[in-house]
Amino acid sequence: MASVRFAPSAFRWNGRVGVALLPSLTVLAGFGGPVPCGVMLVGAMVRPGTQALYVGNTRVCCALASQ
């Protein structure tokens, strides 16, 4: 029986990636003006809804984008 070289697992660095993105998001929000702030706000509101409506291997955001 062949051994498996790579076994996928859960992504464990979400906290580290979030901390690494904070400086760039702060600069974008501070110097970007209302448009980037609005995009970030809408993204923060839409993301939980699309994750809650997970359907099989496709996400609802793909269905929304195709409309």
Protein Blocks (a to p, Z undefined) as FASTA:
>chain_A
ZZdfbdcdddfklmmmmmmmmmmmmmmmmmnojmlmmmmmmmmmmmmmmmmmgghjbcfk
lmmmmZZ
